[in-house]
Amino acid sequence: MSDAIVVKDLKRTFRHYEKKPGLLPTLKSVLWREWNDVNAVDGISFQIPQGSFVGFLGPNGAGKTTTLKMLSGILSPTSGTCTVLGFTPSERKRAFKKQIGFVMGQKSQLIWDLPPTDTFVLHRDLYEIPRAQWNESLDTLSKLLRVEHILSTPVRQLSLGERMKCELIASLLHKPKVLFLDEPTIGLDVISQVHLWEFLGTYQAKEKMTVLLTSHYIHDIANLCENVIILNKGRKVFDGAFESLVNRLEPERSGIIRFQKDRLKKDQTAQIAEMVKNRHLEQIDLHTYRIAVPRQELSAATQWILKSFPIEELRMEEVDLTEVIEKAFAMESRA
């Protein structure tokens, strides 16, 4: 499988100055300014195979949106290279722009006072989409997103969730091979988020489209994305399968065991006491204990416990994905 996106030593530097408060510094800044260079993206490299659904994570200011803007051609890199579908995005070739889509949760491409259909017609002409293909795509997308009834309503009268669904339609009408999604569910209620993710998962799998998604909703990233790329302070700190990140940062699984105390034999009670002494178990109350085992030993450990003791309850706790991501954000940048 070939790579849809290839990034090598990509860097983007912004120059700005900080003016001190007061009249004298203001007058001074007219004649002379102290400029500071800030590396929003600082030499990152990665490859994304065609047809992949990849999550792009990082705290605010990590460089996620700046990277997406360089990959889409909105910004040019300060140094390094990136190619998308074999094109150099900063060249902004028409053939390249017709093969990508970009949805930004905080910016709209819909015409505010007109119905979404008018924007869709404009996109049909801009992207030179054959009318039959346009009609078919619009019909399919509007049904999948359940928005057939609002296509003739002015955009300003639509809810945030309805507008975001129409933003997606506008970006998908020309059937792009690569889709960039920058916080597409920001501000949406839980139900709207679920509908959007269900659609994206279904559509991406059907069309074999390459998707690069940034989001602060960790569970959505975990459910949708095969791999994740994590940035912090403009540098890459992780690139790989989400499951491998969880295994690396949360190597143990915790759970609760409740023994049937009245059915425990003397040797079993002694065995439990020994496990508590060796810190394999932590007693919570008379009948209940907390257990922590390495993830790779979880299956064997639970089978042994169920076979060796009379158990009233054995419940393994879900991994706190938010905590995993917080740990990932604090990871050292890779060289």
Residue pairs with C-beta under 8 A, 6 or more apart in sequence:
1 49
1 50
1 51
2 49
2 50
3 47
3 48
3 49
3 50
4 48
4 49
4 50
4 51
4 52
4 84
4 85
4 177
4 178
4 210
5 46
5 47
5 48
5 71
5 82
5 83
5 84
5 178
5 210
5 212
6 47
6 48
6 81
6 82
6 83
7 44
7 45
7 46
7 47
7 67
7 71
7 80
7 81
7 82
8 45
8 80
8 81
8 82
9 43
9 44
9 45
9 79
9 80
9 81
10 41
10 43
10 44
10 45
10 67
10 70
10 77
10 79
10 80
10 81
10 82
11 39
11 41
11 42
11 43
11 44
11 77
11 78
11 79
11 80
12 39
12 40
12 41
12 63
12 66
12 67
12 70
12 75
12 77
12 78
13 37
13 38
13 39
13 40
13 78
14 37
14 38
14 40
15 35
15 36
15 37
15 38
16 35
16 36
16 38
17 29
17 33
17 34
17 35
17 36
18 34
18 36
19 25
19 26
19 29
19 33
39 234
40 61
40 63
40 66
40 234
41 63
41 66
41 67
41 70
41 77
41 231
41 234
42 63
42 233
42 234
42 235
43 80
43 235
44 63
44 67
44 231
44 234
44 235
44 236
45 80
45 236
46 229
46 236
46 239
48 54
48 210
48 212
49 210
50 177
50 208
50 210
51 208
51 209
51 210
52 210
52 211
52 226
52 227
53 201
53 204
53 210
53 211
53 213
53 224
53 225
53 226
54 210
54 211
54 212
54 213
54 225
54 226
54 227
54 228
54 229
55 213
55 214
55 215
55 221
55 224
55 225
55 227
55 228
55 229
55 242
56 64
56 67
56 68
56 212
56 213
56 214
56 228
56 229
56 231
57 64
57 214
57 215
57 218
57 221
57 228
57 229
57 230
57 231
57 325
57 328
58 64
58 214
58 230
58 231
58 232
58 329
59 232
59 329
61 233
62 231
62 232
62 233
62 234
62 329
63 231
63 233
63 234
64 182
64 214
64 231
65 104
65 182
65 214
66 75
67 231
68 102
68 180
68 182
68 212
68 214
69 75
70 76
70 77
70 82
70 89
70 90
71 82
71 84
71 89
71 180
71 212
72 84
72 89
72 100
72 102
72 180
73 89
73 90
73 91
73 92
73 96
73 97
74 102
75 90
76 90
77 90
81 88
82 88
82 89
83 89
84 96
84 100
84 178
85 96
85 99
85 100
85 177
85 178
87 93
87 95
87 96
87 99
89 96
98 127
98 128
98 174
98 176
99 176
99 177
99 178
100 176
100 177
100 178
100 179
100 180
101 171
101 172
101 174
101 176
101 178
101 179
101 180
102 171
102 179
102 180
102 182
103 164
103 167
103 168
103 171
103 179
103 180
103 181
103 182
103 184
104 182
104 183
104 184
105 164
105 182
105 183
105 184
105 185
105 186
105 187
106 182
106 183
106 186
108 155
108 163
108 167
109 119
109 167
109 170
109 171
110 116
110 119
110 155
110 163
110 166
110 167
110 170
111 118
111 119
111 122
111 155
112 154
112 155
112 156
113 154
113 155
113 156
114 154
114 155
115 151
115 152
115 153
115 154
115 155
116 147
116 150
116 151
116 153
116 155
116 158
116 166
116 169
116 170
117 151
117 152
119 155
119 166
119 170
120 134
120 138
120 151
120 169
120 170
120 173
123 129
123 170
123 173
123 174
124 131
124 134
124 173
127 173
127 174
129 137
129 173
129 174
133 175
134 173
137 172
137 173
137 175
138 169
138 173
141 168
141 169
141 172
141 173
142 148
142 151
142 169
144 199
144 202
144 203
145 165
145 168
145 169
145 195
145 199
146 165
146 195
147 162
147 165
147 166
147 169
150 158
150 162
150 166
151 166
155 163
155 166
158 166
160 187
160 188
160 192
161 188
161 189
161 192
161 195
161 196
164 184
164 185
164 188
164 192
164 196
165 195
165 196
165 199
167 184
168 184
168 196
168 199
171 179
172 179
172 203
175 207
176 209
177 209
177 210
178 209
178 210
178 211
178 212
179 204
179 209
179 210
179 211
179 212
180 212
181 200
181 211
181 212
181 213
181 214
181 215
182 214
183 214
183 215
183 216
184 196
184 213
184 215
185 192
185 193
185 196
185 197
185 215
185 217
185 220
186 216
188 196
193 217
193 220
197 220
197 223
197 224
200 211
200 213
200 224
201 223
201 224
203 209
204 211
213 221
213 224
213 225
215 221
218 321
218 322
218 324
218 325
219 321
221 228
221 242
222 242
222 321
225 242
226 241
226 242
227 239
227 240
227 241
227 242
228 238
228 239
228 240
228 241
228 242
228 245
229 236
229 238
229 239
230 236
230 237
230 238
230 239
230 245
230 325
230 328
230 329
230 331
231 237
232 329
232 330
232 331
232 333
233 333
235 333
235 334
236 333
236 334
237 328
237 329
237 331
237 332
237 333
237 334
238 245
238 328
238 331
238 334
245 324
245 328
246 319
246 321
246 324
247 295
249 324
249 327
249 328
250 295
250 319
250 320
250 323
250 324
251 294
251 295
252 292
252 293
252 294
252 295
253 292
253 293
253 294
253 295
253 298
253 316
253 317
253 319
254 290
254 291
254 292
254 316
254 317
255 290
255 291
255 292
255 314
255 315
255 316
255 317
256 284
256 288
256 289
256 290
256 291
256 313
256 314
256 315
256 317
257 281
257 288
257 289
257 290
257 291
257 305
257 311
257 313
257 314
258 287
258 288
258 289
258 311
258 312
258 313
258 314
259 272
259 287
259 289
259 309
259 310
259 311
259 312
260 310
260 311
260 312
261 286
261 287
263 310
264 272
264 309
264 310
268 308
268 309
268 310
271 308
272 281
272 289
272 309
275 281
276 282
276 283
276 289
280 291
281 289
281 290
281 291
282 289
282 290
282 291
282 292
283 289
284 290
287 312
291 301
291 305
293 301
298 316
302 314
302 316
305 311
305 314
306 314
